Amino acid sequence: MERSRESSGGGSSGELQSLRMAAPITVVIPTYNERANIRELLLEILALGPEYRVLVVDDRSPDGTAVEARAVGDSRVELLERTGPRGYGRAVVAGFQRVLERRESDLIVSMDADFSHDPSVIPDLVRKAEEADVVIGSRYCPDGGTLNWPVYRMMLSRTANRYVRAILRLPAHDGTSGFRCYRREILESIDLEEIRSEGYSFLVEVLYRAWRAGARIAEVPILFKDRVKGKSKISSREIYRSVFMVLWLRWAMRKKRPD
């Protein structure tokens, strides 16, 4: 049964404040060769408040990312070292599943490890979750933007997002942003085992499945900064791949349940 998209049952500000005090907020960070960034990022997230926990999901990074994460030495940091096939989507799903199994966090944040997502914006995503099931840190909503991106990459990303909105009719300007806050209940409503996409395709698929399950989607403007340290893992090829995935996703979900 789909949850009503018109429902406003996000609770009052006081109720959400009580929720945040009662349950930790877990930040899931997939990593591969992020040794140069991970320690500083973890320290900045932990400094946001005692309610924050971090789950680092590392894909057997040969550069010692896992060693750096352990070196933080804080009980609020958990390291999940994956085995099997690597991949951004697989890592994020593994992180979500770990958090959902423990049922400790009602709010789950996903973000990149390279500081392209500013950790100081996390509380803004959490606050916006008062009125939404999925909150996107958006480059393309009003007041959002990008910094230090070449023009061709920015145009490719904007075009891909317009295409996603047109085909899937998602109520979001930035369907390929990995900086998000999810309510636990909406992730529980998705069959995470069914997801096979990677990269940008994975981000679109999770958002679309959540929306089809009745998720209320909101956006918070962010300034996306291209990484300074390390090497990007997602190429322009991932955006092109998402073009075909979007068509498949629209067809596959229509077969399951009409709009």
C-alpha positions in Angstrom: 0.0 0.0 0.0 1.4 3.4 -1.0 1.6 6.1 1.6 -0.3 9.2 0.7 1.9 11.9 -0.9 -0.5 14.5 0.3 -0.1 13.5 3.9 1.6 16.1 6.1 2.3 13.8 9.0 5.8 14.9 9.8 5.1 15.8 13.4 5.7 19.1 15.1 9.1 20.7 15.6 9.0 19.7 19.2 8.2 16.1 18.4 11.1 15.9 15.9 13.4 17.4 18.5 12.4 14.7 20.9 12.9 12.1 18.2 16.5 13.3 17.6 17.2 13.2 21.3 15.8 9.7 21.7 17.5 8.1 18.7 20.9 8.7 17.1 21.2 10.0 13.5 23.4 7.7 11.5 25.5 9.0 8.6 26.4 6.4 6.0 29.5 7.1 4.1 30.7 4.7 1.3 34.4 4.8 0.7 37.1 3.6 -1.7 40.6 5.1 -1.5 39.5 8.1 0.7 42.4 8.0 3.1 43.2 11.7 2.5 39.7 12.8 3.5 38.1 10.3 5.9 39.6 11.3 9.3 38.9 15.0 8.9 35.3 14.3 7.6 34.5 12.0 10.5 35.7 14.5 13.1 33.6 17.3 11.5 30.5 15.1 11.6 31.0 14.0 15.2 31.5 17.6 16.2 27.9 18.3 15.1 26.5 16.8 18.3 26.4 13.7 20.5 23.3 12.4 18.6 25.4 11.7 15.4 26.8 8.3 14.6 28.8 7.4 11.4 28.9 4.1 9.5 31.8 4.0 7.1 31.3 1.3 4.5 34.7 0.6 2.9 35.2 -1.4 -0.3 38.6 -2.9 0.7 40.4 0.4 -0.1 44.1 -0.5 -0.8 45.2 3.0 0.4 44.4 2.4 4.1 41.1 4.2 4.3 39.9 1.7 6.9 43.0 2.3 9.0 42.3 6.0 9.1 38.7 5.5 10.0 39.7 3.3 13.0 42.3 5.8 14.1 39.6 8.3 15.0 39.0 6.2 18.0 35.5 7.2 18.7 32.8 4.7 19.7 30.3 6.6 17.5 32.2 5.6 14.4 31.6 2.1 13.0 33.5 0.5 10.1 31.9 -2.0 7.8 34.6 -3.6 5.5 32.8 -5.2 2.6 33.8 -8.2 0.7 32.6 -9.3 -2.7 32.1 -7.1 -5.8 32.9 -3.4 -5.2 30.5 -0.6 -6.2 28.9 2.6 -4.8 25.4 1.3 -4.9 26.3 -2.0 -3.2 28.1 -0.2 -0.5 25.3 2.2 0.2 22.7 -0.6 0.3 25.0 -2.6 2.7 25.1 0.5 5.0 21.4 1.0 4.9 20.8 -2.6 5.7 23.2 -2.5 8.7 21.4 0.5 10.1 17.9 -0.9 9.5 18.8 -4.2 11.2 19.8 -2.4 14.4 16.7 -0.2 14.4 18.5 2.5 16.4 18.2 5.4 14.1 15.0 7.0 12.8 17.0 9.3 10.4 19.7 8.1 8.1 21.9 10.4 6.1 24.0 9.4 3.1 26.9 11.4 1.8 30.2 11.3 -0.1 33.5 11.1 1.6 35.4 13.7 -0.5 34.0 16.9 1.1 31.9 17.6 -2.1 29.1 17.4 0.4 29.6 19.9 3.3 29.0 18.2 6.6 27.8 21.4 8.2 24.7 21.1 6.0 23.6 17.8 7.7 21.6 19.5 10.4 19.7 21.4 7.7 18.7 18.1 6.1 17.7 16.7 9.5 15.5 19.7 10.2 13.8 19.5 6.9 12.9 15.8 7.7 10.2 17.3 9.9 8.1 17.5 6.8 9.5 14.9 4.4 10.6 11.3 4.1 13.5 12.0 1.8 15.4 15.2 1.9 17.9 15.9 -0.9 20.9 18.2 -0.6 20.2 19.8 -4.0 22.5 21.6 -6.4 19.7 22.6 -8.7 16.9 23.8 -6.6 16.7 27.6 -5.9 19.9 28.9 -4.1 21.8 25.6 -4.9 24.9 25.5 -7.0 28.2 24.0 -7.9 31.8 25.1 -7.4 34.9 24.3 -9.4 33.1 22.1 -11.9 34.0 22.3 -15.6 31.2 23.7 -17.8 30.7 20.5 -19.7 30.3 18.4 -16.6 27.8 20.9 -15.1 25.7 21.0 -18.3 25.8 17.2 -18.5 24.6 16.8 -15.0 21.8 19.4 -15.4 20.6 17.8 -18.6 20.6 14.4 -16.9 18.5 15.7 -14.1 16.0 17.4 -16.4 15.7 14.1 -18.3 15.1 12.2 -15.1 12.3 14.6 -14.1 10.7 14.4 -17.5 10.6 10.6 -17.7 10.0 9.6 -14.1 8.1 12.8 -13.1 10.0 12.9 -9.8 9.3 16.0 -7.8 13.0 16.9 -7.3 15.4 19.1 -9.2 18.4 17.0 -8.2 17.7 13.3 -8.5 21.4 12.4 -8.8 22.6 13.9 -5.6 23.9 11.4 -3.1 23.6 13.9 -0.2 20.3 12.8 1.4 18.4 12.3 4.7 16.0 9.4 4.8 13.4 8.4 7.4 13.9 4.8 8.4 10.3 3.9 7.6 10.7 4.9 3.9 13.9 2.8 3.5 12.1 -0.1 5.1 9.3 0.2 2.5 11.8 -0.4 -0.3 13.1 -3.9 -1.3 16.8 -2.9 -1.2 17.8 -6.4 -2.5 16.1 -5.6 -5.8 18.3 -2.6 -6.5 21.1 -3.4 -9.0 22.1 0.0 -10.3 25.4 1.7 -9.6 26.6 5.3 -9.6 24.1 8.0 -10.6 21.7 5.3 -11.7 21.6 3.9 -8.2 20.7 7.3 -6.8 17.9 7.8 -9.2 16.5 4.3 -8.7 16.4 4.6 -4.9 14.7 7.9 -5.1 12.1 6.7 -7.6 11.3 3.6 -5.6 10.9 5.7 -2.5 8.6 8.1 -4.3 6.5 5.2 -5.7 6.2 3.9 -2.1 4.7 7.3 -1.2 7.7 9.2 0.1 7.3 13.0 0.5 10.4 14.5 -1.1 12.0 17.8 -0.2 15.2 19.6 -1.1 17.7 21.8 0.8 20.0 23.9 -1.4 23.7 23.1 -1.2 26.9 24.3 -2.8 28.5 21.3 -4.3 32.3 21.5 -4.3 34.5 19.4 -6.5 36.9 17.3 -4.5 40.3 18.7 -3.6 42.0 15.5 -2.4 41.8 12.1 -4.1 40.3 11.0 -7.3 36.7 11.0 -8.5 35.1 7.5 -8.7 32.1 8.4 -10.9 32.8 9.2 -14.5 30.6 10.9 -17.1 29.9 7.4 -18.5 27.8 6.8 -15.4 25.5 9.7 -16.4 25.1 8.2 -19.9 24.3 4.8 -18.4 21.6 6.4 -16.2 19.8 7.4 -19.4 19.0 3.8 -20.3 18.3 2.8 -16.7 15.7 5.5 -16.4 13.8 4.1 -19.3 14.0 0.6 -17.9 12.9 1.8 -14.5 9.9 3.6 -15.8 8.9 0.4 -17.8 9.6 -2.0 -14.9 7.7 -0.1 -12.3 4.7 0.5 -14.6 4.5 -3.3 -15.0 4.4 -3.7 -11.2 1.8 -1.0 -10.5 0.1 1.6 -12.7 0.5 5.3 -11.9 
